[in-house]
Amino acid sequence: MANQVTNTPHSAPSPVKLSNKSYDVILQNNATNQIAQLNTKRHTKKLPLGQMQVSFKDITALFKGDKLDALDAQLFDYILIKYSQTSNHDNFPTVTFKLKEYMHDRKLRDAKSARKTLRKEITKFADLKLSYSGGNYKNKYDYPFVIQNIFSKTGYANGTAFFTFTPEISALLSTDHAMLMPYHRLLLEINTNREPTAWYLFRKILLNKRTNFGNSTRADRMKISTLLKGCPSLPTYEEVMASNRHVDDRIIQPFFKAIERLSDAFEYTYLTTSGKPFNYKEGIDYHNFANGELVITSWKDYPDSWLQQLKASKNKHCKSNQSVNYSAINDRASGNTK
């Protein structure tokens, strides 16, 4: 079955699903993508009354608890996926899903553990507040907002979890303010406690693919130093050099292992700045590693045709709007007003 476009950034909101065994669809913009990078290993400070603050680039979160990490980001992404599948989501800001559905999508087997973790996450999300200082008010896909709760209501009852977005966040996620991105199901299946680096790197790779879709020289290759900046589960070079200086053990090898974990989604190679493959026999120092590139040589089951349809639909809509505007200008110029 061919992949079908069921929603575009300019159409009436409807459930969005791909007829693709490997990919779901997620609503995203700069703010939500930065939320996915929040981790209390970076830029964190304790506040009065048991609150914590953590930041990444332009996003800042306030919450009660000990940490925010990849597990929280993974669940938030899952909620956004379910939101994109909700009929008329622009006017219905509540996401619900069964524990069994959640376990199936994440390939979890222990119901007791899954229920306990989900309830704990729901409690944390109930008090989670965000602010975003990026973008500008003229860009409808990237505008700032002051600190506010994400959800007005959360809960778990009779095996069902529910999350109701606040009006402000619901507007941020509306069809006119968020764009669609293919989201590989492996991101839901990765155990973020054991493999957070694989999760962070893959999400960054998928975002780069979507952002630069149609430009293979950028969509299918990323500088390793850029990937490292979006991977808070790994220590920085400065942190390692200030301690035991084991850069290979703490950064390079964990990076390689994490990318290898993603081989079900794509085939890849590493290139130096001169365009040559990494020389593993001679060893790789950090400078050559960080300045090298990860190059995706082929994607497995990536929904290219679906994105091409989406892009074509958007271009058609833009041309239609231009024609309407030109017609209105000509009418005014000729005195034909209504």
DAJOPE-V178448 format. One record per pair of residues at least 12 apart in sequence whose ideal C-beta (glycine too) atoms are under 6 Angstrom apart, sorted by the first residue. I is the first residue (numbers start at 1). J is the second residue. D is the distance in whole Angstrom. If there is no record, write none. Layout:
[[I/J/D] [I/J/D]]
This chain:
[[1/19/5] [3/18/5] [3/19/6] [3/20/6] [3/303/5] [3/305/6] [3/306/4] [5/309/4] [5/310/5] [8/310/6] [8/313/5] [8/314/6] [9/179/6] [10/317/5] [13/88/6] [13/89/5] [13/90/4] [13/175/5] [15/85/5] [15/87/5] [16/84/5] [17/85/6] [18/303/6] [20/303/5] [22/184/6] [22/301/4] [23/182/5] [23/184/6] [23/303/6] [24/81/5] [24/183/5] [25/84/5] [25/180/5] [26/80/5] [26/81/5] [26/181/5] [26/183/4] [27/80/5] [27/84/5] [27/173/5] [27/178/4] [28/181/5] [29/141/5] [29/178/5] [30/134/6] [30/142/5] [31/132/4] [33/207/6] [34/56/5] [34/57/5] [34/59/4] [35/59/6] [36/73/4] [36/203/6] [37/56/4] [37/230/6] [38/54/5] [38/56/5] [38/61/5] [38/68/5] [39/69/5] [39/232/4] [40/54/5] [40/67/4] [40/68/5] [41/232/5] [42/232/5] [43/55/4] [50/64/6] [51/64/6] [54/68/6] [58/132/6] [58/133/5] [58/134/3] [59/132/5] [60/131/5] [61/130/5] [62/129/4] [63/127/6] [63/128/5] [64/127/5] [65/124/5] [70/192/4] [70/196/4] [70/199/5] [71/192/5] [74/192/5] [75/121/5] [79/95/5] [79/163/5] [82/95/5] [82/97/6] [83/95/5] [90/174/5] [90/175/6] [93/164/6] [93/165/4] [93/170/4] [94/164/4] [95/163/5] [96/160/6] [96/162/4] [97/161/6] [98/159/6] [98/160/6] [99/115/6] [99/159/5] [105/188/5] [106/188/5] [107/189/5] [118/161/6] [119/156/5] [122/154/5] [122/156/5] [125/151/6] [125/154/5] [126/154/5] [128/150/5] [129/147/5] [129/149/5] [130/150/6] [131/146/6] [131/147/4] [132/144/5] [132/145/5] [140/176/6] [140/177/6] [148/168/5] [149/166/5] [150/169/5] [151/163/5] [151/164/6] [152/164/5] [152/166/5] [181/210/4] [182/303/5] [184/265/5] [186/265/6] [187/202/6] [196/233/4] [197/231/6] [197/233/5] [197/234/6] [197/254/6] [197/258/4] [198/258/4] [198/261/4] [200/231/4] [200/233/6] [201/227/6] [201/231/6] [201/258/5] [202/262/5] [204/227/6] [204/230/4] [208/222/5] [213/307/5] [220/296/4] [221/293/5] [221/295/5] [222/294/5] [223/293/6] [224/290/5] [224/292/5] [224/294/6] [225/290/4] [234/251/6] [235/250/6] [247/286/5] [252/289/5] [265/300/6] [266/296/5] [266/299/5] [267/297/5] [267/298/5] [268/296/5] [269/295/5] [269/297/6] [270/292/6] [271/293/5] [271/295/6] [272/288/6] [272/292/5] [273/291/5]]
